[in-house]
Amino acid sequence: MMQSWMTITLVLACGASWAAQPAGVVKIAKGSVAIERASETRTPTPGDRVEAGDRIVTGKDGQVGITLRDNTLLSAGPNSVLVLDQFAFDSTTHAGVIDASVRRGTLAVVSGKIARQAPESVRFRTPNAMLGVRGTSFVIDAGQEAP
Amino acid sequence: MHPAIPILAIGALIAWIEDAPAPAVREQVVLLPDTDGRVGQVTVTTPSATATLDRAYAVAEVLSDGQVVSGVASSAESVRQRFAATLAAQPPQPVSFNVFFVFDKDELTPESTAQFERIKAELVSRPAPEIVVIGHTDRVGALEYNDALSLKRAEMVRLALAQAGIAHAQMEVAGRGEREPVVATADEVAEPRNRRVEITVR
């Protein structure tokens, strides 16, 4: 009984600390960039949080750069749609998950700590393909038409 | 069989292949070398095909018929140019500084505190900078004990940074315990170089 209460307290404590930390932070935002979260759309400025579930959209002159909590670097070029479908990171064990989709346009990625610790937990999707990553840097052009 | 017939048949087949519309390139993935020159690996998978990229500037093209064709870009420069706007928005690489405590004391070595100026300079040069203070231990003691100890040391470094005027809103503290030694040792081996706190600026 004692142990189960301790477990619950621990889970609650971890949950709280995760909630306090964003999935990532916007470092660069130029031209037209929007972050759609739930039903709200906002224009991000450097320092703004990025959360799991966010949809990041750039216009024809838009560029955005985001550093995730595990040091993954993401940047999207003009006319792009990026969705951070899932993100979790434990800063003690480096366990976690990254699931992101480039629905349109371009994305550059420098993989971070999760890809080093557990590459199978990192997935990048395009409209027609899925990418598996082993500790590296790459660019994706997903084109301008979703299937 | 007349020898001309198979030749005609092959000719017709070639004509048919040439007439068939080539599948369009829907998507491209290009592997880049890491900043330290190393090259990792990316696999590109569709329901009908998969390609593995493991050379610098290797390219995978996802075609409209689901096939994946791989090759190598004509030059590094062509890739940099084509993705110029995307790469220009890439946030700067995080940088880390290691600090050490005076043996058996809650006090940082003078060499460690001397690095604080470089940390300040990094904070000024980066867009929307964050600090992550990560404690590490050697392998003496149990895993859980070292997790707690590393977190405590990281907290102490956070205080030291604050006292040096590096009180930053975006400061995260983590304890990585004995999981990430800089010097590999057997369990229960004391190794002062592993008893460190890593300050990452990103």
Interface residues (C-beta under 8 A of the other chain):
Chain A: Q21 V25 V26 K27 I28 K30 P46 G47 Q63 V64 G65 I66 T67 R69 N71 L73 S75 A76 G77 P78 S80 S91 T92 T93 H94 T106 L107 A108 V110 S111 T126 P127 N128 A129 M130 L131 G132 V133 R134 G135 T136 S137 F138 V139 I140 D141 A142 G143 P147
Chain B: R26 E27 Q28 V29 V30 L31 L32 P33 D34 T35 V39 G40 Q41 V42 T43 V44 T45 T46 L53 V62 G66 V68 V79 R82 F83 A85 T86 L87 A88 A89 Q90 P91 P92 Q93 P94 R126 P127 A128 E130 V132 I134 D147 Q170 E172 A174 G175 R176 G177 R179 T200 R202
